[in-house]
Amino acid sequence: MIRFVGHQTIAFLQYLGEVAVLAWETIESIVVAPVRWQLAMRHIVEAGYRSQLVVVVTGAFTGAVFAAQTFFQFHRIGMDSAVGAVVSVSMFRELGPVLSGLMVAGRVGASIAAEIGTMKVTEQIDALRALGVQPIDYLVVPRAIAIMISMPLLVMESVGMGVVSGYFVGTRVLGISEAYFMSNMLKYTTGRDIKMALTKGFVFGLIIVFISCREGLNTKDGAVGVGRAPTEAVVICSLSILILNFFLSILLNLLLPYGS
């Protein structure tokens, strides 16, 4: 048992080290090497533009059902007017960034791991090195730039649709006063909540791209490995987002002053 725990601990630390080294090499390449902006724009379309439908639908129905459930509980104690504030703050701080991250991890993370993994097992990455092209510069940097630009925007789209759908469900379906709904929502939703949403979206995007690229670059065992890489990428990205969200929530609440 002790040997098993020790082996798993060492494997976990080794995995963290590999992801950290990949992140450092990517940052170094962004600063030192010329950025392939054409590739980056292509990945922005793939990771950002084509992920909008999934993220928007997720945010819209999350906001709608959260507004309904909040109303059913608050109505019992006569706090219907607080539904707007609760839905807005929850979407900005937690539900929007986390659910967007999970959706993007499932769609974009799996795609990145499968594409790079296929290149690895078919020796296309070795061909890039033979041609004098660094795989980090060509494969990871454009994807990292694309996800850093796309992810905060996707989070805001998800949050916006969640708030709008919550507003329509609360006021049109459940009969909450529009004036009270909007007044409390605007009163209790501040720039602090927007900063939390953008920060979490940016961090989750980095987690997705580095873990997915790591899984792709370490793919082996041919077709079996290519099938395994996207699954591992999605699972590890999802768990990492859920775990890191807890620590980010505490840290951001301590660092961001109230009223900011």
N, C-alpha and C positions, 0 to 999 in steps of 0.2 A: 504493500500500500504506500509506504514511504517512497519507494522507488518510483511508483506511478505518479504520485503527486510531484515529486522532484522533476520527473521527465516532462510532465505537462507544464510546470512552471518555466522550465528552461525553454521549451518550445514556444510558450507565450511570449517570453522576453525576446527570444530570437525573432519572432514575427514582428513585434513592435519595433525592434531594431531595423529590420528590413524596410518596414514602411517609413520609419524616420529617415533612413538613408536615402530612400527614393524621393521623399519630400525635399530633403536638403539638395540633392542633385537637381531636382526640378527647379527649385528657387535659384540655384546657381546658374542653371542654363538660361533661365529667363533674364537674369542680370547680365550674363557674359555673352551668350550666343545670340545671334539674330533670331528673332521670333518669326515663325512661318505664319503670317497673319491670314493668308488664304486658307490654310488648313484650319486655323482657329475659327474663322468665320464659318467654314463648313461644319465644324463641330458645334458651333453655337446654334446653327439651324437644327442639327440632329438632336442635341441635348436640350436645347431651350425651346425653340419654336415647336418642334414636334411633340414635346412633353406637355404643352399647354392644356390640351383637352383633358388628359388624365388628371392633372393637378387642379384644374378649374372644377371639374365634376366632383372630385374628392372634397375640395373646399366647400363647394355649394351645398352638398348634401350633409356634410359634417355640421356646417353652420345651421342648416335647417333643423336637423334632428336635435342638435344641442339646444337650440332655442325652444323647441317643443318640450324637451325634457326639463329644461330649467323652468319654463312656465308652469308645468304640471306640479312641480315642487313648490315654487314660490307663490303660486296662486293660493295655496292652502293657508299661508300666513299673510296674505294681502300685500305681497311685494312684487306685483306684476311689473311695475315700472323699472325694476332693477334688472330685468331680463336683458335689455339692450347692452348695459354696461358689462354684465357677466359674459355674454356671448362675444362682445368685441375684445375685451381683455384676454379672454381664454384663447380666441383665435390668434391674436397677435403673439401672445407669450408662449403658447404651448402647441395647440392643435394645428395651426397653420404650418409652422416650421417642421414639426415632427412628421406629420402625415405627408407633407410635400417631400421631405427627405426620404421617407419610406417608398413613396411612389417612384421617385427618380432613381432610387437605388435599384428597384425592381426592373425599371425600364432601361435606364442608361447604364447603370453599373453592370448588369448582365451583358449588355451589348459590348461594352468596352472589354470586359474579361474574355468574351468569346472571340472578338475580333483579334485582339492581341495574342490570345492563346493559339488561335489558328495560325497566325503568322509565326509564332514560336515553333510549333511542331512541324510546320512545313519549311522551316529554316529560312524564312524571309527576313527575320531579324539578323541572322548571321550574314545574309546577303547585304543588308544595309551597312553593317560594320565593314564588310569587304569593300564597299563603295566609299568608305570614309564618312558615313553618316551615323551620328550617334543616335541610338534608339530613343534615349530620353528626349533629345531635342525634337525628334520627328514624331514620336508616338505619344509621349506623356505631356510635354509642354503645351501643345495646342489644345489638348483635352482639358488640362488644368485651367488654362485661361478661359476656355469656353464655359466650364462649369462655374468658375468664379464670377463670371458676368451673368450667367443665366440663372443660377440658383436663387440669389436674392430676389430677382424679378419674378420668378415662379412662385416664391413664397408670398410675395405681396399680392400676386394674382389670386392665389388660393385664399389668403386672408380676406381680400376684398370681396370675393364671391361668397365666402362664408358669412361675412357681415351683412351683405346685401340680402342673401337668402334668409338669414335669420330675421332681418327686418321685415321682409314680406310675410314670412310665416307668423311672426309675432303680431304684426299689425293687421294683416289682411285675413289670416286664418283664425288666430286665437283672440283677436279683438283687443289687443293692448293699445293704449292711447299712443298715437304717433308722436305727439309732443313730448310726452314723458319718456318714450323709448329713445328718441333722438337726443333729448336733453341730457339724460343720464349717460348715454353712450359717449357723447362728446365731452362730458364733464370728466369722466373717469378714464378715458383713453387719451394718453399723453404721448409726447415724443419718446419717452422712456420705453413704452411698449413697442413703438416702431423700431427703435434701436435694437431691442431684444430680438425681434423677428428677423431683421436684416443680419444681425451678427450670427444668430443660430443658422440661418440659411447659408451664409458664407462658410461657416465651419463645417456644416453637414456636407456641403458640396465638396470641400477638400477631402473629407473622409471618404466619400464615395469614389472620387477619382483616384486617390492614392491606393486605396485597398483594391479597387478593381484592376488598376494597372499592375499592381503587385501580383495579383492572382494570374493575370494574363502573362506577365513576363516569366513567371515560375511554372507555367504549364508544362507537363511532360506526360509520357505514356500515350501519345497519339490521340486518337479520337476519344478515348475514354477520358483523358485529361481535359480535352476541350469541352466535353460535356460536364465535367466536374467543376471546372473553373467558374462559370457563371453562377452555379448554385452556391458555391462557397463564397463568392463575392457578395451575392445578395444577402445571404445569411449573416455574414460577418459585418457588412455595412449596416444592416438593420439593427443588429444587437449593439453595435458601436454607437449608432445614433441614439438609441433608447437609453443606453448607459450614460453617454456623454451629456445628454440633455439634462439629466439630473444635476450634474456638477456645473454645467453652464448656467442653469437656472439660479442656483445658489450664488455662483460667482457674479453673475450680472446683476442680481438683486443687491449685492454688496457694493459693487463698483459704480453702478449708475445711480446718481442722486435722484431723489424724488423731485418731480417738477421739471426734469430735464427734457 
